[in-house]
Amino acid sequence: MRNLWIFISRYNAFFLFIIFFTIGIYLTVKNNAYQRSVTLNSTNEVVGSAYERLNIFKRYLNLGMVNDSLAAENAKLKTQILALTTIDTAKNVKVVDTITQQQYTYLPAKVIKNSITLRNNIITINKGSLDGIESGMAVLAPQKGIVGFIRDVSEHLATIQSLLHKDARISVTLKKNHALGSLVWGDGNFDIKKAFIKEVPNHIKMSVGDTVITSGYASFPAGILVGRISKTNVATNDNFLSAELNLFTDFSTLQYVYVVKDKLATEQKNLENVAKTNEQ
């Protein structure tokens, strides 16, 4: 306390100047309309700028929540688009009840762990059985491309067998002529941006730049973009054609995914099991 008084007494002239200067400014602003207007405008500008910077900081802190909201909204829109673009080629049918008649719905999930440097890569997401996730469900990338299949499921989490896995095998087709093939990764070249389409009939013509899409024969809806052929006539030891393609999915930046719920998956599986039993 004694040191405080010594400090004040030593610099009393400075403190008196500050006090009288403040009083002078106050009286000037109070008694003069022009100075009052200028001061108010300047103050409003400073305060407004401060609030703007504060709001920018708040928006930055809320980015995670905003991303979750956008992912949910995108899943809803993708589901609606899928319902509107599903066409019955046998006859022209007007679908009225899109909720009960559409086959697929999308569930957004956040990636909480992702490996891309292994031979068998696994992705972990923040949705589980309590959210309706089941083993075998297909998983899509946010923009375009495929990710893999649901592998193991707990109540709140699930793992995805990534397309970047030696056991990954997905039914695909060439967009231009609907020729079927199998999509595999690796085959001696473990590049996270490339995969191979194999088992294409040898009378099919494939060209660099051809687009590869899902066939709809697995859990994936038909017509999902997979990649674009970058090299044809890849050597194989069978009588089928193979080609290398650039994947549309960027696994190195994957933050959100969409899990595909197939309404007819259980029915199809049960029917196929009956067929297998009858053949035995």
Backbone bond lengths (Angstrom), bond angles and torsions (degrees), N, CA, C in turn:
res aa  C-N    CA-C-N  psi(-1)  N-CA   C-N-CA  omega(-1)  CA-C   N-CA-C  phi
1 M - - - 1.469 - - 1.531 110.09 -
2 R 1.352 114.62 -41.00 1.463 119.48 -179.79 1.525 110.15 -62.92
3 N 1.356 116.27 -40.40 1.457 120.13 179.29 1.530 111.41 -65.37
4 L 1.323 116.20 -32.62 1.465 120.18 178.44 1.521 110.34 -65.58
5 W 1.325 116.37 -45.56 1.461 119.89 178.84 1.528 111.18 -63.95
6 I 1.319 116.92 -38.80 1.470 120.20 177.95 1.536 109.74 -62.47
7 F 1.344 115.42 -42.20 1.469 119.92 179.67 1.523 110.98 -63.23
8 I 1.338 116.89 -43.79 1.467 120.91 -178.93 1.522 111.10 -65.50
9 S 1.368 115.58 -43.86 1.470 118.98 -179.01 1.530 111.47 -66.79
10 R 1.331 116.67 -31.28 1.451 119.57 -179.79 1.529 111.53 -71.00
11 Y 1.312 115.82 -35.38 1.469 120.14 -177.47 1.531 111.73 -114.22
12 N 1.340 116.25 31.40 1.464 119.72 -176.64 1.529 112.30 -63.48
13 A 1.326 116.97 -32.73 1.466 119.39 179.88 1.535 110.08 -64.52
14 F 1.306 115.53 -39.70 1.476 119.13 179.98 1.524 110.51 -65.88
15 F 1.328 116.98 -44.30 1.468 119.97 -178.96 1.517 111.36 -66.64
16 L 1.344 117.12 -36.92 1.464 120.20 177.14 1.528 110.13 -64.92
17 F 1.344 115.82 -38.92 1.462 119.46 178.00 1.538 110.63 -61.44
18 I 1.329 115.98 -45.18 1.468 119.96 179.81 1.523 110.79 -61.46
19 I 1.340 117.23 -42.42 1.468 120.77 -179.05 1.515 111.02 -64.03
20 F 1.355 116.52 -50.24 1.464 119.52 -178.88 1.533 112.08 -66.98
21 F 1.327 115.15 -34.43 1.473 118.81 178.09 1.533 110.96 -64.22
22 T 1.331 115.15 -41.71 1.470 120.13 178.57 1.519 110.82 -65.08
23 I 1.326 116.19 -43.81 1.470 119.90 178.28 1.519 110.53 -61.84
24 G 1.338 116.32 -40.23 1.467 120.52 179.87 1.527 111.79 -62.69
25 I 1.331 114.83 -44.88 1.460 118.63 178.11 1.522 110.49 -62.05
26 Y 1.321 117.24 -44.25 1.467 121.66 -179.74 1.529 111.38 -59.10
27 L 1.350 116.71 -46.20 1.462 119.93 -179.26 1.523 111.49 -67.08
28 T 1.343 115.65 -37.95 1.470 119.53 178.86 1.524 111.09 -62.78
29 V 1.333 115.96 -47.99 1.469 120.19 -179.48 1.519 111.26 -65.63
30 K 1.327 117.28 -38.88 1.459 120.82 -176.52 1.514 112.28 -69.15
31 N 1.313 117.53 -36.43 1.459 120.84 -171.56 1.535 113.68 -100.93
32 N 1.342 118.06 1.58 1.459 120.59 -179.60 1.525 109.08 -130.17
33 A 1.322 115.45 121.73 1.471 120.70 -175.39 1.523 111.69 -64.08
34 Y 1.334 117.91 -42.46 1.456 120.96 -176.97 1.522 110.97 -63.98
35 Q 1.339 116.69 -49.45 1.458 120.26 179.57 1.529 111.31 -62.65
36 R 1.341 116.24 -37.29 1.463 119.61 178.15 1.529 111.40 -63.67
37 S 1.338 116.06 -41.54 1.463 120.68 179.17 1.523 111.01 -64.54
38 V 1.343 116.48 -45.75 1.469 119.84 179.62 1.521 110.92 -61.95
39 T 1.329 116.51 -42.64 1.460 120.42 -178.96 1.522 111.79 -64.34
40 L 1.327 116.29 -43.61 1.465 119.85 179.87 1.532 111.17 -63.69
41 N 1.330 116.22 -42.12 1.462 119.28 178.97 1.521 111.57 -63.92
42 S 1.317 115.92 -42.63 1.465 119.66 179.44 1.526 110.96 -65.16
43 T 1.324 115.25 -41.61 1.469 119.54 179.27 1.516 111.21 -63.56
44 N 1.325 115.66 -44.12 1.470 119.65 178.83 1.529 111.49 -61.51
45 E 1.332 115.60 -38.22 1.457 119.56 179.61 1.522 111.17 -65.31
46 V 1.344 116.13 -43.73 1.462 120.86 179.64 1.526 110.78 -64.89
47 V 1.341 115.67 -46.40 1.461 119.81 -179.62 1.524 111.00 -64.14
48 G 1.346 115.33 -41.75 1.467 119.34 178.77 1.510 111.81 -61.84
49 S 1.332 116.41 -42.15 1.459 120.19 178.06 1.524 111.37 -63.26
50 A 1.340 115.56 -39.67 1.468 119.66 179.04 1.524 110.92 -64.69
51 Y 1.346 116.17 -43.37 1.462 119.75 178.70 1.524 111.39 -64.28
52 E 1.330 116.67 -37.29 1.456 120.41 179.92 1.524 110.59 -63.36
53 R 1.322 116.15 -44.28 1.459 119.67 178.53 1.527 111.05 -65.96
54 L 1.337 116.44 -36.76 1.457 120.38 178.08 1.526 110.71 -65.09
55 N 1.334 116.67 -40.17 1.466 120.52 178.94 1.524 111.41 -66.63
56 I 1.340 116.74 -37.69 1.463 120.16 176.60 1.524 110.37 -61.43
57 F 1.318 115.96 -42.07 1.465 120.85 178.90 1.528 110.89 -64.84
58 K 1.353 116.01 -41.40 1.469 120.04 178.64 1.525 111.06 -64.56
59 R 1.348 116.55 -41.14 1.458 119.89 178.95 1.529 110.90 -63.38
60 Y 1.325 115.96 -36.56 1.468 119.85 178.29 1.528 110.44 -63.91
61 L 1.345 116.62 -41.68 1.459 120.34 179.78 1.525 111.66 -66.79
62 N 1.338 117.01 -25.75 1.465 121.10 -177.22 1.529 113.09 -94.98
63 L 1.335 117.60 8.05 1.466 119.95 -177.07 1.528 112.55 -60.11
64 G 1.327 116.56 -37.38 1.462 119.42 179.56 1.514 111.92 -61.93
65 M 1.340 115.94 -44.47 1.455 120.64 179.08 1.523 110.99 -65.16
66 V 1.339 116.35 -39.49 1.461 120.81 179.48 1.528 110.49 -64.47
67 N 1.330 116.86 -42.20 1.465 120.58 178.79 1.520 111.56 -62.38
68 D 1.343 116.57 -41.57 1.462 119.81 177.63 1.520 110.95 -61.42
69 S 1.324 115.99 -42.12 1.456 120.84 -179.93 1.522 111.17 -64.79
70 L 1.335 116.50 -43.38 1.462 120.35 179.71 1.524 111.46 -65.37
71 A 1.328 116.63 -37.80 1.456 120.08 178.66 1.524 110.70 -63.37
72 A 1.334 116.68 -42.58 1.465 120.64 178.30 1.521 111.02 -63.97
73 E 1.330 116.23 -41.95 1.462 120.34 -179.71 1.528 110.71 -66.93
74 N 1.329 117.42 -40.24 1.466 120.75 177.98 1.524 111.10 -63.47
75 A 1.336 116.48 -39.13 1.468 119.82 178.01 1.521 110.54 -62.18
76 K 1.316 116.22 -41.78 1.472 120.84 178.84 1.521 110.74 -63.18
77 L 1.334 116.83 -44.10 1.464 121.00 -179.05 1.525 111.25 -67.78
78 K 1.339 116.98 -40.16 1.461 119.99 178.34 1.525 110.60 -62.28
79 T 1.326 116.53 -39.51 1.465 120.25 178.03 1.519 110.93 -62.91
80 Q 1.338 116.52 -43.68 1.460 120.53 179.39 1.524 111.49 -64.94
81 I 1.352 116.26 -41.84 1.457 119.95 178.93 1.517 110.67 -63.66
82 L 1.345 116.23 -41.28 1.454 120.35 179.27 1.514 111.02 -61.13
83 A 1.332 116.95 -39.25 1.462 120.84 179.10 1.518 111.19 -67.20
84 L 1.332 116.76 -38.33 1.463 120.61 -177.49 1.520 112.86 -74.14
85 T 1.353 116.13 -28.65 1.470 119.02 -175.41 1.521 113.05 -97.59
86 T 1.345 117.55 -1.96 1.457 119.68 177.31 1.521 109.68 -73.95
87 I 1.340 117.20 123.88 1.455 121.42 -174.35 1.523 110.36 -121.09
88 D 1.320 116.01 132.40 1.448 121.69 172.72 1.526 107.73 -87.83
89 T 1.355 117.23 109.87 1.462 120.40 -174.64 1.520 112.46 -74.24
90 A 1.333 117.71 -14.46 1.453 119.99 -178.53 1.523 111.79 -76.81
91 K 1.303 117.61 -34.84 1.462 120.51 -179.73 1.519 108.78 -157.89
92 N 1.288 116.09 162.16 1.456 122.08 -179.14 1.519 109.19 -86.59
93 V 1.328 117.43 110.41 1.461 121.74 -176.23 1.513 109.06 -119.08
94 K 1.305 116.52 131.49 1.460 121.42 176.03 1.518 108.69 -91.60
95 V 1.332 116.73 112.67 1.456 121.37 -178.27 1.516 109.43 -85.49
96 V 1.319 116.52 119.74 1.461 121.65 -179.24 1.513 110.26 -98.23
97 D 1.323 116.12 -48.65 1.457 121.16 -178.72 1.521 109.17 -92.87
98 T 1.318 117.36 88.05 1.471 120.77 -176.19 1.525 112.11 -73.48
99 I 1.324 118.24 -17.91 1.466 120.03 -178.32 1.520 110.44 -75.22
100 T 1.336 118.04 -45.68 1.454 120.49 -175.31 1.521 113.00 -87.52
101 Q 1.341 118.52 -20.76 1.449 120.37 -174.42 1.525 113.53 -99.18
102 Q 1.318 119.58 -17.11 1.449 119.31 179.34 1.518 110.00 -77.29
103 Q 1.316 114.97 145.51 1.462 120.14 -173.26 1.518 112.94 -87.21
104 Y 1.334 117.28 -34.10 1.465 120.31 -172.76 1.527 111.85 -117.77
105 T 1.325 115.80 144.33 1.463 122.42 168.25 1.519 108.21 -132.99
106 Y 1.323 116.47 154.44 1.463 122.15 -176.98 1.530 110.65 -110.57
107 L 1.327 115.33 137.67 1.464 121.68 176.52 1.528 108.56 -120.20
108 P 1.344 118.47 119.03 1.468 119.79 179.89 1.522 111.60 -74.60
109 A 1.309 116.21 145.60 1.462 121.43 177.57 1.526 108.96 -145.62
110 K 1.322 115.48 151.15 1.458 121.05 -179.77 1.523 110.31 -99.56
111 V 1.311 115.77 135.16 1.460 121.27 177.44 1.523 109.42 -77.27
112 I 1.329 117.20 122.60 1.464 120.37 179.46 1.529 112.03 -109.89
113 K 1.333 116.52 -10.84 1.464 120.51 173.79 1.519 108.04 -156.84
114 N 1.335 115.84 138.11 1.461 119.72 -176.30 1.525 109.21 -149.55
115 S 1.314 116.23 127.40 1.462 120.55 175.53 1.523 109.22 -113.46
116 I 1.329 116.22 139.49 1.473 121.06 -179.29 1.525 112.38 -133.04
117 T 1.316 117.51 -1.87 1.470 120.50 -173.94 1.525 112.89 -104.56
118 L 1.334 117.67 -0.49 1.453 120.87 -177.16 1.522 111.12 -97.67
119 R 1.319 115.45 171.72 1.458 119.54 174.78 1.527 110.26 -76.94
120 N 1.337 115.72 -33.41 1.460 121.85 177.93 1.526 108.14 -121.24
121 N 1.311 116.50 96.14 1.463 121.33 -174.23 1.530 111.74 -93.19
122 I 1.331 114.81 138.32 1.457 122.51 -178.49 1.532 109.38 -124.47
123 I 1.325 116.14 140.78 1.465 122.68 178.08 1.521 108.74 -116.63
124 T 1.327 117.52 138.04 1.466 121.97 177.05 1.528 109.34 -110.81
125 I 1.338 116.74 135.03 1.474 122.14 179.70 1.520 110.19 -121.40
126 N 1.333 116.41 165.39 1.458 121.65 -173.26 1.529 113.79 -95.11
127 K 1.330 117.30 25.96 1.466 121.29 176.20 1.522 108.28 -126.14
128 G 1.373 115.82 146.12 1.452 119.60 -177.59 1.512 112.44 -139.45
129 S 1.328 115.54 -155.10 1.462 120.53 -174.97 1.524 112.31 -63.72
130 L 1.324 118.01 -30.18 1.463 120.36 178.19 1.526 111.36 -66.88
131 D 1.318 117.22 -19.05 1.466 121.87 177.45 1.531 111.89 -96.95
132 G 1.348 116.30 3.39 1.453 119.85 179.54 1.516 114.47 92.39
133 I 1.336 117.18 10.18 1.465 120.74 -179.97 1.528 109.52 -77.18
134 E 1.327 115.62 135.69 1.462 121.31 178.43 1.530 109.64 -132.94
135 S 1.326 115.25 154.45 1.454 120.72 178.07 1.521 110.24 -62.00
136 G 1.327 115.90 139.77 1.456 121.25 178.51 1.509 114.65 95.41
137 M 1.330 118.83 -10.68 1.458 120.94 179.16 1.524 110.56 -66.65
138 A 1.319 116.22 144.49 1.456 121.42 178.30 1.521 110.56 -78.57
139 V 1.335 116.10 153.16 1.462 121.57 -179.63 1.530 108.97 -130.76
140 L 1.343 115.37 130.74 1.460 121.79 -177.86 1.520 111.20 -110.40
141 A 1.335 116.04 159.16 1.463 122.43 173.64 1.526 108.94 -81.83
142 P 1.342 118.65 158.36 1.470 121.81 -176.03 1.518 113.97 -61.71
143 Q 1.323 119.09 -44.70 1.456 121.56 -176.57 1.521 110.83 -90.91
144 K 1.314 117.01 -69.13 1.458 122.29 175.71 1.514 108.12 -154.05
145 G 1.333 114.66 151.23 1.449 119.59 -177.92 1.513 111.70 113.79
146 I 1.321 115.85 166.75 1.453 122.11 179.63 1.520 109.43 -113.95
147 V 1.335 116.08 156.97 1.464 121.44 -175.94 1.521 111.85 -113.78
148 G 1.342 117.40 -45.73 1.455 120.21 -178.54 1.513 111.49 158.13
149 F 1.350 115.92 -153.52 1.462 122.30 -178.84 1.529 110.16 -124.77
150 I 1.329 116.17 146.64 1.461 120.29 173.40 1.526 108.77 -63.73
151 R 1.321 115.36 133.18 1.470 120.18 -177.01 1.530 111.16 -106.92
152 D 1.325 117.49 -73.88 1.464 121.99 -179.50 1.531 109.24 -114.58
153 V 1.330 115.34 146.55 1.467 120.46 -174.09 1.524 109.98 -132.79
154 S 1.336 116.33 132.50 1.459 122.20 168.23 1.530 107.42 -113.85
155 E 1.306 117.44 -173.11 1.467 119.58 -176.51 1.521 112.58 -62.85
156 H 1.323 117.01 -39.84 1.462 120.39 -173.25 1.528 113.97 -116.93
157 L 1.328 117.78 -8.46 1.459 120.96 -175.88 1.524 110.06 -134.97
158 A 1.311 114.72 163.98 1.465 120.42 175.27 1.520 108.89 -151.92
159 T 1.320 115.77 152.49 1.460 120.94 175.66 1.527 109.07 -110.17
160 I 1.321 115.15 148.58 1.459 122.40 179.66 1.522 108.83 -115.04
161 Q 1.324 115.82 128.58 1.459 119.16 168.44 1.510 106.43 -76.33
162 S 1.313 115.51 104.76 1.456 121.60 -174.90 1.528 110.90 -63.30
163 L 1.323 114.98 155.43 1.463 119.88 170.68 1.524 109.61 -58.46
164 L 1.341 116.26 -26.72 1.467 121.94 177.46 1.531 109.30 -82.26
165 H 1.320 115.76 62.97 1.473 123.23 -175.90 1.526 107.69 -145.08
166 K 1.313 117.09 138.93 1.467 120.20 -175.56 1.526 112.40 -63.84
167 D 1.327 117.50 -24.20 1.462 120.82 -179.52 1.525 113.14 -93.60
168 A 1.328 117.54 -0.87 1.470 120.45 -179.77 1.525 109.76 -67.94
169 R 1.332 114.93 132.27 1.464 120.74 178.38 1.523 107.43 -152.09
170 I 1.319 116.29 115.46 1.456 121.47 -172.47 1.523 109.57 -128.10
171 S 1.319 116.19 135.70 1.463 121.47 178.99 1.525 109.60 -74.92
172 V 1.334 115.72 124.03 1.470 121.38 -179.23 1.532 108.75 -132.65
173 T 1.313 114.88 174.12 1.459 120.53 179.54 1.520 110.02 -148.23
174 L 1.316 116.59 154.78 1.460 120.86 173.98 1.525 108.57 -77.62
175 K 1.305 116.36 131.11 1.457 120.54 -175.98 1.524 112.13 -63.94
176 K 1.324 117.87 -34.00 1.463 120.65 -172.14 1.521 113.40 -75.98
177 N 1.355 117.56 -28.64 1.463 118.68 -176.45 1.528 113.76 -137.66
178 H 1.347 116.91 3.85 1.469 122.40 176.02 1.530 113.30 63.80
179 A 1.326 117.36 22.97 1.462 120.43 176.04 1.525 109.75 -71.15
180 L 1.332 116.24 131.94 1.463 121.08 -175.98 1.523 112.03 -82.45
181 G 1.330 114.77 152.47 1.446 121.87 175.05 1.515 109.67 -161.26
182 S 1.304 116.99 177.53 1.468 122.59 178.67 1.521 109.19 -116.42
183 L 1.313 115.15 132.32 1.466 120.73 178.68 1.519 109.40 -92.94
184 V 1.319 116.95 125.26 1.461 121.83 177.87 1.524 108.26 -132.46
185 W 1.337 115.01 160.45 1.464 120.04 178.54 1.518 108.62 -119.91
186 G 1.318 115.68 154.41 1.455 119.97 176.99 1.509 110.95 92.59
187 D 1.319 116.03 -104.11 1.464 121.05 -178.14 1.528 110.84 53.62
188 G 1.344 115.10 40.10 1.459 120.62 179.60 1.513 114.51 92.76
189 N 1.316 118.24 -12.61 1.467 121.49 -178.52 1.527 108.56 -130.41
190 F 1.324 116.91 95.24 1.461 121.36 -174.24 1.524 110.84 -89.99
191 D 1.310 115.16 70.86 1.460 123.40 178.04 1.528 107.86 -101.05
192 I 1.339 117.24 125.13 1.468 119.82 -175.32 1.518 112.53 -70.82
193 K 1.313 118.10 -9.06 1.463 120.92 179.77 1.524 112.69 -102.32
194 K 1.343 117.05 -2.77 1.461 119.97 -175.19 1.520 111.27 -129.67
195 A 1.341 115.11 154.48 1.460 122.66 174.03 1.521 107.27 -147.69
196 F 1.329 116.34 -176.10 1.457 120.77 -178.31 1.522 110.27 -131.53
197 I 1.313 116.01 139.72 1.456 121.44 169.95 1.517 106.62 -102.18
198 K 1.351 116.18 124.30 1.457 121.34 -174.76 1.527 109.75 -125.33
199 E 1.315 114.14 172.04 1.468 122.45 176.01 1.525 112.35 61.43
200 V 1.316 116.01 32.45 1.463 120.50 173.39 1.527 108.18 -83.90
201 P 1.325 119.25 130.64 1.470 120.78 179.73 1.525 111.74 -51.55
202 N 1.328 116.23 140.30 1.463 120.28 -170.91 1.527 114.22 -71.96
203 H 1.319 118.84 -8.01 1.463 119.60 176.00 1.529 112.60 -89.83
204 I 1.341 116.23 -2.70 1.469 121.41 -179.86 1.533 109.56 -83.54
205 K 1.318 115.55 137.05 1.462 120.31 177.31 1.526 109.76 -96.06
206 M 1.324 116.53 121.30 1.463 122.15 176.67 1.518 108.99 -112.20
207 S 1.331 116.19 141.49 1.468 121.07 -178.78 1.526 109.75 -129.40
208 V 1.322 115.38 153.40 1.462 120.46 175.07 1.532 108.65 -61.73
209 G 1.327 115.75 131.48 1.461 120.67 -178.54 1.512 113.83 101.13
210 D 1.344 117.53 -11.79 1.471 120.50 178.14 1.527 109.80 -63.81
211 T 1.321 115.79 141.25 1.462 121.79 -179.31 1.525 110.22 -91.28
212 V 1.327 115.62 136.69 1.463 122.44 177.93 1.525 108.52 -109.10
213 I 1.334 116.66 132.59 1.462 122.34 -178.89 1.527 109.40 -129.56
214 T 1.331 116.48 167.05 1.457 120.24 176.41 1.529 109.76 -71.64
215 S 1.324 115.56 148.00 1.463 120.42 -176.49 1.521 112.87 -86.07
216 G 1.342 116.92 -22.18 1.457 120.19 -175.60 1.508 113.05 89.35
217 Y 1.361 117.38 1.96 1.459 120.86 -178.49 1.531 111.92 -86.37
218 A 1.299 118.35 -12.18 1.457 121.37 176.32 1.531 108.10 -109.19
219 S 1.307 118.19 -153.86 1.468 121.29 -178.59 1.517 112.87 -75.94
220 F 1.341 116.49 -12.92 1.459 119.39 -179.65 1.524 110.47 -78.83
221 P 1.326 117.88 140.92 1.464 119.80 170.64 1.523 109.64 -61.95
222 A 1.312 117.16 151.98 1.460 120.94 179.49 1.522 110.88 -70.66
223 G 1.332 115.74 146.12 1.461 120.52 173.20 1.504 116.04 89.06
224 I 1.338 119.07 6.35 1.465 121.05 177.57 1.531 108.66 -74.60
225 L 1.329 116.36 129.58 1.462 120.66 -179.88 1.523 111.01 -64.04
226 V 1.330 115.78 133.71 1.464 121.46 -179.17 1.525 111.35 -112.49
227 G 1.330 116.44 -51.54 1.458 119.99 -178.03 1.518 110.96 -177.41
228 R 1.323 115.76 -173.86 1.460 121.57 -178.59 1.535 108.17 -131.72
229 I 1.330 116.35 132.97 1.467 121.64 -175.79 1.530 110.53 -63.47
230 S 1.337 115.34 131.08 1.469 121.47 -179.81 1.525 112.52 -113.31
231 K 1.351 117.20 -18.78 1.471 120.46 179.97 1.526 108.20 -153.61
232 T 1.316 116.84 130.84 1.459 121.08 -179.95 1.524 110.58 -107.25
233 N 1.342 113.87 171.82 1.472 120.56 177.62 1.528 112.55 57.60
234 V 1.339 115.87 41.44 1.463 119.34 174.28 1.523 108.23 -69.37
235 A 1.322 116.97 131.90 1.466 121.72 -173.55 1.522 111.44 -64.94
236 T 1.346 116.75 134.72 1.466 123.55 175.55 1.516 108.47 -136.94
237 N 1.329 115.13 171.33 1.457 120.34 -178.41 1.520 112.40 -103.98
238 D 1.325 118.46 17.29 1.462 121.23 179.24 1.519 109.87 -126.93
239 N 1.315 115.42 -170.10 1.462 120.52 -176.06 1.524 112.59 -96.19
240 F 1.316 116.65 17.13 1.461 121.28 179.58 1.524 110.56 -108.35
241 L 1.305 114.56 164.19 1.460 120.84 177.99 1.523 110.79 -92.70
242 S 1.321 115.77 153.39 1.459 122.52 175.46 1.523 109.31 -137.04
243 A 1.308 115.37 156.26 1.459 120.36 177.80 1.519 109.45 -150.90
244 E 1.319 115.54 152.58 1.463 122.11 176.10 1.520 108.32 -94.49
245 L 1.338 116.59 141.78 1.458 118.78 177.89 1.520 111.26 -136.00
246 N 1.333 115.16 152.25 1.457 122.17 173.84 1.518 108.35 -87.18
247 L 1.319 116.40 125.13 1.453 121.31 -178.41 1.524 111.05 -74.94
248 F 1.330 116.00 144.13 1.458 120.06 174.86 1.536 111.15 -77.00
249 T 1.315 117.46 -27.81 1.468 121.36 -178.35 1.522 110.85 -75.88
250 D 1.331 115.97 129.24 1.462 121.34 174.61 1.529 108.00 -99.75
251 F 1.317 116.73 95.48 1.462 121.24 -175.46 1.527 112.07 -69.04
252 S 1.316 118.63 -20.57 1.467 121.08 -177.43 1.523 112.59 -74.65
253 T 1.339 117.81 -17.94 1.472 120.63 -178.62 1.528 112.08 -119.65
254 L 1.317 116.99 17.75 1.466 121.28 -174.56 1.527 110.70 -70.81
255 Q 1.338 116.78 119.54 1.463 121.91 178.04 1.526 112.69 -118.65
256 Y 1.320 116.07 -33.73 1.458 121.71 178.28 1.524 109.31 -129.09
257 V 1.326 116.44 151.84 1.457 122.22 176.08 1.530 108.19 -138.05
258 Y 1.337 114.92 167.79 1.464 121.22 174.88 1.528 108.76 -121.37
259 V 1.329 115.16 121.04 1.466 121.01 176.22 1.525 107.87 -87.36
260 V 1.331 116.01 130.51 1.458 121.61 -176.43 1.526 109.74 -94.02
261 K 1.335 115.93 120.80 1.461 120.89 175.47 1.532 108.63 -97.68
262 D 1.319 115.59 116.08 1.461 122.03 -179.37 1.527 108.23 -96.35
263 K 1.314 116.53 113.95 1.467 121.94 -177.34 1.522 112.11 -62.36
264 L 1.348 116.59 -29.25 1.463 120.76 -175.30 1.524 112.81 -100.99
265 A 1.328 118.05 7.82 1.464 120.89 -174.80 1.521 112.09 -61.22
266 T 1.327 117.15 -48.01 1.462 120.70 -178.32 1.522 111.02 -64.94
267 E 1.325 115.87 -43.05 1.464 120.10 178.90 1.519 111.17 -61.29
268 Q 1.331 117.26 -43.79 1.460 121.26 179.82 1.526 111.04 -64.38
269 K 1.319 116.34 -42.82 1.462 120.52 -179.00 1.523 110.92 -63.21
270 N 1.331 116.57 -44.74 1.463 120.12 179.78 1.524 111.28 -63.05
271 L 1.340 116.10 -40.51 1.462 120.22 -179.93 1.529 111.27 -65.41
272 E 1.329 117.11 -41.47 1.460 120.72 179.29 1.527 111.19 -68.07
273 N 1.333 117.40 -34.19 1.460 120.29 176.67 1.529 110.94 -65.79
274 V 1.332 116.79 -38.05 1.465 120.66 176.65 1.517 110.13 -62.55
275 A 1.344 116.07 -42.09 1.470 120.43 179.68 1.522 111.04 -62.84
276 K 1.331 117.72 -41.09 1.457 121.12 178.39 1.518 111.55 -64.67
277 T 1.324 115.18 -39.22 1.469 119.47 -179.87 1.515 110.69 -65.75
278 N 1.304 117.90 -38.99 1.473 121.57 -178.87 1.520 111.39 -70.01
279 E 1.333 117.74 -25.96 1.465 120.35 179.87 1.509 112.35 -78.49
280 Q 1.313 117.49 -20.37 1.479 121.14 -176.99 1.532 111.51 -76.64
